[in-house]
């Protein structure tokens, strides 16, 4: 896995710039592109694609295209597990953890409740044999090492993880990856309504 290989094979765009992080060892490799908040990680037969999407720009087509093109180019690699993970970052009316509290509690309970020590929601379910979808809602991380600045406190992240466990050499892997937008359609619509990003 290297930058030239990814660009020559159209797995990522030539306009993505230089990688912001690159690690390559026999058991593990990862490459990140800060301009797109995008990362590919590979550990033996396991492959993962991650992208943090900004408020109002929740198009996952680049993420899905990169994952399907990567697998298409490397058909000889017998991957048994792949994750396509979109992290939707949305703006809320109040600080992220307070927003989660207000969405779950009645107004009277919100008035009586104290400071939120931590907040988060996690839903994990099987969607097909060998596939799972995990959705997590939590305040967006801020500060050093985060794509969210300290000033952007009214941010909440909806992390979606479409995970596929496959028999070796699964022939329908690319089709499974390309189904990700449809798998996430309802989730994305709900998030847009909830945080007011249309």
C-alpha positions in Angstrom: 0.0 0.0 0.0 1.5 3.3 -1.1 0.4 6.7 -2.4 1.6 6.2 -6.0 -0.1 2.7 -6.2 -3.4 4.1 -4.9 -3.4 7.0 -7.3 -2.2 5.1 -10.4 -5.0 2.6 -9.9 -7.6 5.3 -9.3 -8.3 4.0 -5.8 -8.0 7.6 -4.6 -8.0 10.9 -6.5 -4.8 12.6 -7.7 -6.1 15.8 -6.1 -6.1 14.3 -2.6 -2.5 15.5 -1.9 0.2 13.8 -0.1 -0.6 11.3 2.7 -0.7 12.8 6.2 0.2 9.4 7.7 1.8 6.3 6.3 2.8 3.1 8.2 3.8 -0.1 6.4 4.9 -3.2 8.3 4.5 -6.9 7.3 1.5 -7.4 9.7 -0.1 -3.9 9.4 -0.4 -1.0 7.0 -2.3 2.3 7.1 -2.4 5.4 5.0 -4.3 8.6 5.7 -5.3 11.7 3.7 -6.1 14.7 5.9 -7.5 16.7 3.0 -10.4 14.1 2.8 -10.4 12.9 6.4 -9.9 9.5 4.9 -7.9 6.4 6.0 -7.2 2.9 4.7 -6.0 0.2 7.1 -5.0 -3.3 6.3 -4.0 -6.1 8.7 -3.3 -9.4 6.9 -6.7 -10.5 5.5 -8.7 -7.6 7.1 -9.3 -4.3 5.4 -10.9 -1.1 6.6 -11.9 2.2 5.0 -12.8 5.2 7.2 -13.9 8.7 6.3 -15.1 11.6 8.5 -17.7 13.7 6.6 -18.3 17.3 7.3 -21.7 18.9 8.1 -23.6 19.4 4.9 -21.3 17.3 2.8 -22.3 13.7 3.6 -21.6 12.1 0.2 -20.1 8.7 0.8 -19.4 8.0 -2.9 -15.6 8.5 -2.6 -15.5 6.2 0.3 -17.4 3.4 -1.4 -15.5 3.9 -4.7 -12.1 3.7 -3.0 -13.1 0.5 -1.2 -14.6 -1.2 -4.3 -11.7 -0.1 -6.6 -9.1 -1.3 -4.0 -10.7 -4.8 -3.8 -11.1 -4.9 -7.6 -7.4 -4.1 -8.2 -6.3 -6.6 -5.6 -8.6 -9.5 -6.5 -5.8 -12.0 -5.8 -5.8 -11.1 -2.1 -8.2 -13.3 -0.2 -9.7 -10.8 2.2 -12.1 -12.3 4.8 -13.2 -9.1 6.5 -13.9 -5.6 5.3 -15.2 -2.5 7.1 -16.6 0.6 5.3 -17.0 3.2 8.0 -18.6 6.6 7.4 -18.5 9.1 10.3 -21.1 11.8 9.9 -20.3 15.0 11.8 -23.3 17.3 12.4 -23.9 20.6 14.1 -26.3 20.7 17.0 -28.0 23.6 18.9 -26.1 22.9 22.1 -22.8 21.1 23.1 -22.8 17.5 21.9 -23.3 15.7 25.1 -26.0 18.1 26.2 -27.8 17.6 22.9 -27.9 13.9 23.4 -29.3 14.4 26.9 -32.0 16.7 25.6 -33.0 14.3 22.8 -33.5 11.4 25.3 -34.9 13.1 28.4 -38.1 15.1 29.1 -37.8 18.9 29.6 -38.4 18.5 33.3 -35.7 15.8 33.6 -33.3 17.9 31.6 -33.8 20.8 34.1 -33.2 18.5 37.1 -30.3 16.6 35.5 -26.8 17.8 36.3 -23.7 18.0 34.1 -23.3 15.1 31.6 -20.2 13.1 32.6 -20.4 11.1 29.3 -22.9 10.5 26.6 -23.3 8.0 23.8 -25.6 5.6 22.0 -24.6 2.4 20.3 -26.7 0.1 18.1 -25.2 -3.0 16.6 -27.2 -5.5 14.5 -26.8 -8.2 11.9 -28.1 -7.1 8.5 -27.2 -10.1 6.4 -25.4 -13.4 7.0 -21.8 -12.4 7.8 -22.6 -8.6 7.8 -23.3 -6.2 10.6 -24.0 -2.5 11.0 -23.0 -0.6 14.0 -24.2 3.0 14.6 -22.8 5.1 17.4 -23.8 8.6 18.4 -21.5 10.6 20.6 -20.1 14.1 21.0 -17.4 14.8 18.4 -13.8 14.7 19.8 -12.1 18.0 19.8 -8.6 19.4 20.2 -5.3 18.0 19.3 -5.3 15.0 16.9 -8.9 15.6 16.0 -10.5 17.0 12.8 -12.9 19.0 15.1 -11.4 22.2 16.6 -11.9 23.3 20.2 -14.2 26.1 19.0 -16.6 23.6 17.3 -18.2 22.3 20.5 -21.7 22.0 19.1 -20.7 18.9 17.1 -22.0 15.3 17.4 -20.7 12.3 15.4 -22.8 9.5 14.0 -20.3 6.7 13.3 -21.5 4.0 11.0 -19.6 0.8 10.5 -20.7 -1.6 7.7 -18.7 -4.7 8.5 -18.6 -7.8 6.2 -17.1 -11.1 7.3 -16.5 -13.2 4.2 -15.5 -16.7 3.1 -12.1 -16.6 1.5 -12.3 -15.2 -2.0 -15.9 -14.1 -1.7 -17.0 -13.4 -5.4 -19.6 -10.8 -4.4 -17.4 -8.5 -2.3 -17.5 -5.6 -4.7 -21.3 -5.8 -4.9 -21.5 -5.9 -1.1 -19.3 -2.7 -0.9 -21.4 -0.9 -3.5 -24.6 -1.7 -1.5 -23.3 0.5 1.4 -25.1 3.7 0.3 -28.4 1.9 0.2 -27.7 0.2 3.6 -27.0 3.6 5.1 -29.8 5.6 3.2 -32.3 5.5 6.1 -29.6 6.2 8.7 -28.3 9.2 6.7 -31.8 10.6 6.2 -32.5 10.3 9.9 -29.3 12.0 10.9 -30.0 14.9 8.5 -33.4 15.4 10.0 -32.1 15.1 13.5 -29.3 17.6 13.4 -30.8 19.8 10.7 -28.3 19.2 7.9 -30.2 18.8 4.6 
